[in-house]
């Protein structure tokens, strides 16, 4: 006898809310969709938002589903324990999946990307060839209808690529040493409508490049060692730039005035990576307030840095104080990332993801100041980590819309996907080509599909692609 399906009180509340919303909705539906497995005949299915759909035109079945759910709601009013439905096992699952899909399809506006759909069909789509050494950094931006990536490499160059044509459209070679990081500047785009790239290098400089007019705009020269990482502020239109350096310091710059505002200097060894929090840690909405170092709108925002001293540190931009030290890695920290509310990661901006030379990926909780997860599986150093937009193939998780998949790229020439809730659950592995030798950078990009002039774009016109840089200079697009 098969085990009966169990539904919790909170899942039922979710279902109840859905039906109440549906009864108040003025929408008229032509059919009832529901989630089905990939084994269903392809002749009866069509793809939409990463789901497999089946039009339920049988009105009797639709009515049966309705009364089934009403019965469950009535039962739950009397108790809060998990409910054993007691019917046919597959039909129970059908009911739950049916409701979860209906809610997601019509009441949640975000696209839900399912990892199983990506992994089952993913392949190498494009290769950008031009760099002759490690690709240390990849960034993405759109200008009008065009989509671009920029890349920084140890071959001392920054290159700009048109994604649609896969062609290199610009090359900057003004640095005298390896380029460790390259980013599109949100400040120049939002304030001056300029297409500008910022880069940091072994030559101790940070440079700004106008890639439309092929010229250098600004140079920051106050660092005394190589500059490993840069990041624009998530507030005030990206006006502030944070940079990490070999001399153990983190420097905060005002891009508008080209001035160095403050130096954070409590690391014991070189700073290898950093990130700026995407959200305020408090509810202060006074974005016009200037703090004592001249930063406007930084109240509640923090900087996260990883170092050769094996620690991860959190710094308050408003007070300039060090808030937290995370210890656990046993080798240099090579990559750190704040969780993203935009991607709807579990934990959102309250978590930090890190990769290290000790071969591990670790997840840290800012609120408790504790390590909450460690992921082991790579054979050599982890060079890059990222939160992905994916969810696992589970109806409850899909309906919630929260991403629970993280990703790591390693010197062992693999990219691995992990379930954020379980260190035992490695979900998927991409193996680099022989000519790649090692994975040196990764970037998830939601590419917009081109539509005709008389059509308008929607969220459905996007697809997730993984860009990764390699040891010998190739950039691959996987999707």
NORFEN-V316137 format. One record per residue. N is the residue number from 0. RES is the residue in one letter. NEAR is the number of other C-alpha atoms within 12 Angstrom. Layout:
N_RES_NEAR ; N_RES_NEAR
This chain:
0_X_7 ; 1_X_10 ; 2_X_14 ; 3_X_18 ; 4_X_22 ; 5_X_24 ; 6_X_29 ; 7_X_23 ; 8_X_23 ; 9_X_20 ; 10_X_29 ; 11_X_33 ; 12_X_26 ; 13_X_26 ; 14_X_37 ; 15_X_28 ; 16_X_21 ; 17_X_31 ; 18_X_26 ; 19_X_16 ; 20_X_17 ; 21_X_20 ; 22_X_13 ; 23_X_11 ; 24_X_14 ; 25_X_9 ; 26_X_12 ; 27_X_11 ; 28_X_16 ; 29_X_12 ; 30_X_17 ; 31_X_28 ; 32_X_34 ; 33_X_34 ; 34_X_39 ; 35_X_33 ; 36_X_23 ; 37_X_21 ; 38_X_11 ; 39_X_14 ; 40_X_13 ; 41_X_14 ; 42_X_13 ; 43_X_15 ; 44_X_22 ; 45_X_20 ; 46_X_19 ; 47_X_25 ; 48_X_29 ; 49_X_37 ; 50_X_35 ; 51_X_30 ; 52_X_29 ; 53_X_27 ; 54_X_24 ; 55_X_24 ; 56_X_15 ; 57_X_15 ; 58_X_14 ; 59_X_12 ; 60_X_21 ; 61_X_24 ; 62_X_16 ; 63_X_17 ; 64_X_28 ; 65_X_25 ; 66_X_16 ; 67_X_25 ; 68_X_36 ; 69_X_24 ; 70_X_20 ; 71_X_34 ; 72_X_30 ; 73_X_19 ; 74_X_23 ; 75_X_26 ; 76_X_17 ; 77_X_13 ; 78_X_17 ; 79_X_19 ; 80_X_16 ; 81_X_20 ; 82_X_26 ; 83_X_22 ; 84_X_27 ; 85_X_19 ; 86_X_20 ; 87_X_17 ; 88_X_18 ; 89_X_20 ; 90_X_21 ; 91_X_26 ; 92_X_30 ; 93_X_27 ; 94_X_39 ; 95_X_37 ; 96_X_36 ; 97_X_36 ; 98_X_39 ; 99_X_38 ; 100_X_37 ; 101_X_33 ; 102_X_34 ; 103_X_33 ; 104_X_32 ; 105_X_26 ; 106_X_22 ; 107_X_20 ; 108_X_16 ; 109_X_26 ; 110_X_34 ; 111_X_42 ; 112_X_37 ; 113_X_34 ; 114_X_35 ; 115_X_26 ; 116_X_27 ; 117_X_31 ; 118_X_26 ; 119_X_16 ; 120_X_15 ; 121_X_21 ; 122_X_21 ; 123_X_21 ; 124_X_19 ; 125_X_24 ; 126_X_29 ; 127_X_36 ; 128_X_26 ; 129_X_30 ; 130_X_35 ; 131_X_25 ; 132_X_31 ; 133_X_37 ; 134_X_45 ; 135_X_50 ; 136_X_50 ; 137_X_44 ; 138_X_39 ; 139_X_33 ; 140_X_31 ; 141_X_27 ; 142_X_22 ; 143_X_13 ; 144_X_18 ; 145_X_19 ; 146_X_27 ; 147_X_37 ; 148_X_43 ; 149_X_47 ; 150_X_54 ; 151_X_50 ; 152_X_43 ; 153_X_35 ; 154_X_30 ; 155_X_32 ; 156_X_38 ; 157_X_53 ; 158_X_46 ; 159_X_44 ; 160_X_33 ; 161_X_25 ; 162_X_35 ; 163_X_23 ; 164_X_16 ; 165_X_22 ; 166_X_22 ; 167_X_25 ; 168_X_25 ; 169_X_27 ; 170_X_30 ; 171_X_35 ; 172_X_26 ; 173_X_28 ; 174_X_34 ; 175_X_21 ; 176_X_27 ; 177_X_33 ; 178_X_43 ; 179_X_45 ; 180_X_49 ; 181_X_44 ; 182_X_43 ; 183_X_40 ; 184_X_40 ; 185_X_34 ; 186_X_31 ; 187_X_29 ; 188_X_23 ; 189_X_17 ; 190_X_17 ; 191_X_15 ; 192_X_16 ; 193_X_25 ; 194_X_37 ; 195_X_39 ; 196_X_47 ; 197_X_48 ; 198_X_54 ; 199_X_49 ; 200_X_44 ; 201_X_33 ; 202_X_29 ; 203_X_30 ; 204_X_34 ; 205_X_47 ; 206_X_42 ; 207_X_39 ; 208_X_36 ; 209_X_29 ; 210_X_31 ; 211_X_20 ; 212_X_16 ; 213_X_22 ; 214_X_21 ; 215_X_25 ; 216_X_26 ; 217_X_24 ; 218_X_28 ; 219_X_31 ; 220_X_24 ; 221_X_27 ; 222_X_31 ; 223_X_22 ; 224_X_28 ; 225_X_35 ; 226_X_42 ; 227_X_47 ; 228_X_45 ; 229_X_45 ; 230_X_46 ; 231_X_36 ; 232_X_37 ; 233_X_30 ; 234_X_30 ; 235_X_31 ; 236_X_24 ; 237_X_31 ; 238_X_32 ; 239_X_39 ; 240_X_47 ; 241_X_49 ; 242_X_56 ; 243_X_49 ; 244_X_43 ; 245_X_33 ; 246_X_30 ; 247_X_31 ; 248_X_37 ; 249_X_50 ; 250_X_43 ; 251_X_41 ; 252_X_35 ; 253_X_28 ; 254_X_35 ; 255_X_26 ; 256_X_17 ; 257_X_21 ; 258_X_24 ; 259_X_27 ; 260_X_27 ; 261_X_30 ; 262_X_27 ; 263_X_34 ; 264_X_25 ; 265_X_28 ; 266_X_31 ; 267_X_23 ; 268_X_26 ; 269_X_34 ; 270_X_42 ; 271_X_47 ; 272_X_49 ; 273_X_46 ; 274_X_40 ; 275_X_42 ; 276_X_38 ; 277_X_31 ; 278_X_29 ; 279_X_28 ; 280_X_25 ; 281_X_16 ; 282_X_11 ; 283_X_16 ; 284_X_18 ; 285_X_17 ; 286_X_20 ; 287_X_15 ; 288_X_18 ; 289_X_17 ; 290_X_21 ; 291_X_16 ; 292_X_25 ; 293_X_26 ; 294_X_37 ; 295_X_28 ; 296_X_30 ; 297_X_42 ; 298_X_35 ; 299_X_31 ; 300_X_38 ; 301_X_39 ; 302_X_50 ; 303_X_49 ; 304_X_55 ; 305_X_50 ; 306_X_44 ; 307_X_33 ; 308_X_31 ; 309_X_32 ; 310_X_38 ; 311_X_52 ; 312_X_42 ; 313_X_41 ; 314_X_40 ; 315_X_29 ; 316_X_42 ; 317_X_30 ; 318_X_23 ; 319_X_29 ; 320_X_20 ; 321_X_24 ; 322_X_25 ; 323_X_25 ; 324_X_28 ; 325_X_36 ; 326_X_24 ; 327_X_29 ; 328_X_33 ; 329_X_23 ; 330_X_27 ; 331_X_33 ; 332_X_42 ; 333_X_48 ; 334_X_50 ; 335_X_44 ; 336_X_42 ; 337_X_43 ; 338_X_39 ; 339_X_30 ; 340_X_23 ; 341_X_21 ; 342_X_32 ; 343_X_29 ; 344_X_34 ; 345_X_33 ; 346_X_28 ; 347_X_33 ; 348_X_33 ; 349_X_33 ; 350_X_38 ; 351_X_50 ; 352_X_51 ; 353_X_55 ; 354_X_51 ; 355_X_43 ; 356_X_33 ; 357_X_29 ; 358_X_33 ; 359_X_39 ; 360_X_50 ; 361_X_46 ; 362_X_46 ; 363_X_39 ; 364_X_27 ; 365_X_31 ; 366_X_18 ; 367_X_14 ; 368_X_21 ; 369_X_21 ; 370_X_24 ; 371_X_26 ; 372_X_26 ; 373_X_32 ; 374_X_37 ; 375_X_28 ; 376_X_29 ; 377_X_34 ; 378_X_23 ; 379_X_25 ; 380_X_35 ; 381_X_43 ; 382_X_46 ; 383_X_50 ; 384_X_43 ; 385_X_44 ; 386_X_46 ; 387_X_43 ; 388_X_39 ; 389_X_43 ; 390_X_39 ; 391_X_36 ; 392_X_31 ; 393_X_28 ; 394_X_31 ; 395_X_30 ; 396_X_29 ; 397_X_36 ; 398_X_37 ; 399_X_29 ; 400_X_35 ; 401_X_35 ; 402_X_40 ; 403_X_39 ; 404_X_40 ; 405_X_51 ; 406_X_46 ; 407_X_54 ; 408_X_50 ; 409_X_44 ; 410_X_34 ; 411_X_31 ; 412_X_34 ; 413_X_36 ; 414_X_42 ; 415_X_40 ; 416_X_41 ; 417_X_40 ; 418_X_33 ; 419_X_39 ; 420_X_25 ; 421_X_20 ; 422_X_22 ; 423_X_15 ; 424_X_22 ; 425_X_26 ; 426_X_32 ; 427_X_26 ; 428_X_27 ; 429_X_33 ; 430_X_28 ; 431_X_32 ; 432_X_24 ; 433_X_15 ; 434_X_19 ; 435_X_30 ; 436_X_23 ; 437_X_38 ; 438_X_43 ; 439_X_46 ; 440_X_45 ; 441_X_42 ; 442_X_41 ; 443_X_33 ; 444_X_30 ; 445_X_31 ; 446_X_29 ; 447_X_27 ; 448_X_22 ; 449_X_21 ; 450_X_14 ; 451_X_10 ; 452_X_8 ; 453_X_7 ; 454_X_10 ; 455_X_13 ; 456_X_15 ; 457_X_16 ; 458_X_21 ; 459_X_25 ; 460_X_20 ; 461_X_23 ; 462_X_29 ; 463_X_33 ; 464_X_33 ; 465_X_41 ; 466_X_43 ; 467_X_51 ; 468_X_51 ; 469_X_47 ; 470_X_34 ; 471_X_30 ; 472_X_36 ; 473_X_36 ; 474_X_50 ; 475_X_40 ; 476_X_33 ; 477_X_31 ; 478_X_26
